[in-house]
Amino acid sequence: MGEFKIGHRLIGDNQPPVVIAEIGINHEGSKETAIAMADKAIDSGAEIIKHQTHIIEDEMSNEAKLVIPGNADVSIYEIMGRCALSEADERHLMEHVQQRGVIFISTPFSRAAVDRLVKFDIPTFKIGSGECNNYPLVKYITRFGKPVIMSTGMNSIETVRPSVEILRKAKIPFALLHCTNIYPTPPELVRLGAMTHLKEAFPDAVVGLSDHTTSNYTCLGAVALGASILERHFTDQMNRPGPDIVCSMDPDALSELIEGAKIIFAARGGEKTPVEAEAPTIAFAFASVVAIDDIAPGQVLNESNIWVKRPGGGDFSVLDYDTLLGKTVKSHVSRGFQLKRSDVN
């Protein structure tokens, strides 16, 4: 069973799920917008704000200038160049979040980004799906001894396993988030069963869902299946520009996800057995054996003179009905009253 801390927040199978509000690149390179988004997320109850740390020259080769993502019409190089915050601006964002008492984490996409976040002393590294099988970068991240949350989209158990072994060897606490990297993701491609598959393959991992659908439904379903971490992109306004806005949650959706996750966490688990608090309902809802006609002494009990009716608590329950048939009574039993043990021979 996995369990570890992100800052002051304990994460694990027996802990309430944590919702990560990912600002990511939704701020389009504006520190002011990033801070406004963080404030809205915090006001909505977010415990963790996540950013993306892009240092383009260390992250991408020139070939990236020719690669256009499926959810954009310009190259990934141009998008990230436009959206990357400077070190000073990102530090300002982090300090603002921390001053509000909330945890700040980020995803590094390069060694230089890792080094920046080490300088920031962030409590946890978030590794994106694209870097899940970037084993050299994963190994580099483990040098610093911090817990890792790793998304696993576009990967199989077989390609996730080497990264897990790197983390285990370094004795790094870790979480694995199932993810589908389609923006937005159709519900039929979410495949919540894959999250269960991750837990079976890596029982020492904390598991969760990084979701790119357009609603909270799949995240709430993931909680029912055991998710300890939920991650969705966040924006303060759904009409902002940017490739990830379409699959982002706004403040209302974030509040609803946090509340819904708490409720479903409280409801999950348990065994199929009555609970003590049901006793008052059991008292009136269950049935006892009752005379449905006046029964004289010596008369044989049969389906014409006894049946089962509410409330429970009588001398004979529904479990006794069949065994009473054919027996005789030794005293008068009035119609409409429960049968007593003292009435039966």
N, C-alpha and C positions, 0 to 999 in steps of 0.2 A: 504494500500500500504506500503510494507516494504522498509526501507532505513536505512543504517547505514554506519559507516566508518570502514575500515580495515586500521589502521595506518592513512595515509593521503589520502587514496583512498576512495571516496564515492561510495557505491554500492547500486543499487536499480533499480526499473522498468524503470525509466527515465534516467538512467545513462548508458554510453557505457559499454558493458560487459567487465568483467575482466577475463583474462586467468591466471589460476594458474598452474605454471610448477612444477609438483611434482617430485622431485628427489627421495623421498621415501627411498627405500633401494637399489636403482640401483647402488649405490657406493660400495656395497658389503663390507662395513665396513671400507673403506679407506677414511680418511679425505681429502687427496689430490685429490682423484677422485671426491669426493663430491664438493669440491671447483672448480675443473675444470668444472664439470657439471653446477654448479651455474653460473660460468662466461659465459659459452656458452649460457645458457638460457637468462642471462641479456643482452648479446650482441645481442641476437635475439629479444629483446624487452619485455621480461617478466617483469611484474610489481610486481609479488608475487612469491617467491620461497617457496615451501612447503617441509618439511622434515617429517620423522616419528621418534618419540622418544620412543625407546624400552629399558626398564629396565627389563630384562627377569625374574629375581627372583620375582618381584612384579607383573608381567604381566601374567605368565603362571604357571600352576601346572605341576607336573611330568607327568601327562597323556598326555600333549602336545608333549612329546617325542615320542609318538606312532601315532600322527596324521600327515599324509602326505597330503599336499594340492594337488589339482588336477593339478596344473601347476608346480609341483616339484617332485623330486624323493627321497627327504629326509624330515625329520620331520620339522614342523613349528618351533619347539623349536630350532633345529639346524640352520635353516635359519636365524631366528631373532638373535640368539646368535652370528652368524657369521657377521651379518650386522649391529648390534647395534653400534652406536658411543658412546664413553665415554662422560661424561659431559663436560670435557675440550675440546674435539674435536668438540662436537656439538656447544658449545659456540663460538669456533673459526670460525666455518662455519657461524653461525648467524652473528657474528660481521663482517665477510668478506662481506656478502651479504648487510648488512646495510651500510657499508662503501661505497658501490657502489650505494647507494641511493635507494635500492630496499627493499620491505617489506619481512620479514621472518616470516613464521608461521610453526607450526608443529602439528602433531596428537599425542596426548598422549594415550597410551594403558593401563595405570595403574595410581593409585594415585601417585606413586613415580614420574612417568613421568609428571603428572600435576604439582607436586611440583617443579620439575626442571624447567619447562617452566614458572612457576610463578616467580621463581628466575631470569629467563632470561627477564622477563617483555615483553613477546610477546604480540602483540596487539589483537590477536584473537586466539581462540582455534578451531582447526578443529577436529571434531569427525567423526571417520570412520564408515562405514556401520555396522561393527561387534559390535560396541559400541552404535549404535543407540538405541537399546533396553536394554542397560546396564544402567538401571535407577539409580542405586546407584552411578555409575561413573558420569553420566550426572549431577546428583544433586551435587556431589562433585565439579565438574567443575564450577557450577554456583556460588559457594561461592566467587569466585574471581572477579565477575562482568564484565567479558570481553565478547565481542560478540562471537557468536558461528556459525560456518559453519558445518552443519551435513549432511553427506551422509546417504542415506536411502535404500541402496541396501539390498536385502534379507528380506525386511520388507514390511508390508502393511500399509495402512492409520491407521488401528486400533492399530498397534504396534508402529507407529511413534507418535501417539497422546499423550501418556503419557509423552514422552520426551518433546514434544512441551508444554504441560501444565507445566512441571517443569521449562522450560525456561521462559514461560509467567509469572509464579508466581514470579520468581526471577527478572522479568523485564529486561531480557537479550535480546538484539537485536539478531536475528538469521536468517540464511539462510538454506534452505533445498535443497540438491542436489539429484535428481534422479540418480540412479546408478544400474548397473547390474554387479554382482560380478562373472563374468566368464572371464578368462584371456587366450586368447582374447575373446571378446564378438561378436558373429555373429550379423550382423545388424538387423535381424528379431527378436532378443531378446532384443534390446535396448528399444523399446516401449516408444517413445517420448511422447506419450499421457499420460503416468504416471506423467510426469513433470507438465502437465496442470492439472491433477487430484490433485497433491499436492497443486497447487496454489488455486484451488477451495476449497479444504478442509481447507487450512490455508492461508487465504488472507492477513494476516499480515506478512507472510514470504517473504523474497527474495528467488527466486527459480533459480535453475541452473541444470547443468548436470556434473556428474563425469563419464567420459567415458573410457571404456576399449576396444574399437574397435581398428582397426589398421590404421585408417585414420581420417581425420578431418571432414568427411561428416556429421556424426551425430551431432557433436558439432555445425556445421554451421546451420543445420536444427533446433537445439534447440534454437539458437538465433532468428530465424524467429518466433518461438513459444513463445518467451518472456524470454529466459534464460538471467540472469544477471551475472552468474558466470559459467565459463567453466574450468574444471579441467581434465588434462591428465598427465600421467606419462611422464617424460622427461629423455632423455639420450643424451650425447654428441656424442655417436657412437652406431649405431644399432648392431654392432658386439660384444658388451660387454656381459659377462655372467650375468645371473640373471633371476629369474622367471617373472619379470615384463617388461623386455626389449621388448618382443614381442608386447606389447600393448603400447609402449612408442612412443613419437614423438621425432624427432631429431631437430637440430636447424632450418633447412629449413621448416619443418612442423610447428614448433612453430611460425615462422615469418608469414607463410601463414595463420595460424589460427587467429593470432592477427589482421592481415589486413582484412581477410574475415569477422571476427566478427564485425569489425568497419563498413564495407560496408553494411552488412546485417542489423545491428542496424539502420544505417542511412536510410535504405530502408523500414523498417517495419512500420506498423501503417498507419495512414491516412484514408481518406474517398474517395469513388468513386465519384469524381467530377473533372472537369477540373481545372488545376492550372494556375495561371496568366502567368507563363513562357511559356505555350503552345500557347499563343496568336499569335506569328509569324507563327506557323505551322497551326493553325486554319485558318489563313488568306488565305492560299493557298490550304489546304487539304479539307475544307468543300466545299459545292456546293451551287449554286444559280440557280434560274430558268432562262433559256436561250431560245431564239428563235432558232429553228433548221431549220426554213424556213422563207423566207420573209413573213411578216404578214401585210396585208392591213387594213386600218381603217374599223371598222365594222365587221371584221372577227372574228369568234368564236375560242377561244383557245381550242386546243385538243391535243391528244398525238402525232399527226403528225406534229404539228408546235411548240410545246414547250417541253423541257426536262430539266433535272438538270445536271449542269456541274461545275467543278472547275473554278475559285476560289469562296470562300464564300464572304460575305460582300455585296452582291447585295441587292436590295430592297426586293426581294422575296427569302426566303430560301427554302430548301427541305420541310419544314413543311407547306409551302403555296401551294405546287404544286397541290394537290387534290382540294383545294378550288378555284384555278384559272380555272380549266377545266370547260368549258361552258360559261365563261364570254367573253365579246367582248372587242376589243381594239379600242381606239379612235384616235390613231395616228400610223403612219407607224413604224414597228419594223424590223430592218434589221437582217438577218440571222447571227447567231454567237454572238449576243450581249445579255447582260442581259436585262430582262424585267424590266421596271421602273414602279413605282406606277402611274406616270403621263400618262402612256400608256394605262391603264386599266380603263374601265368604272366601 
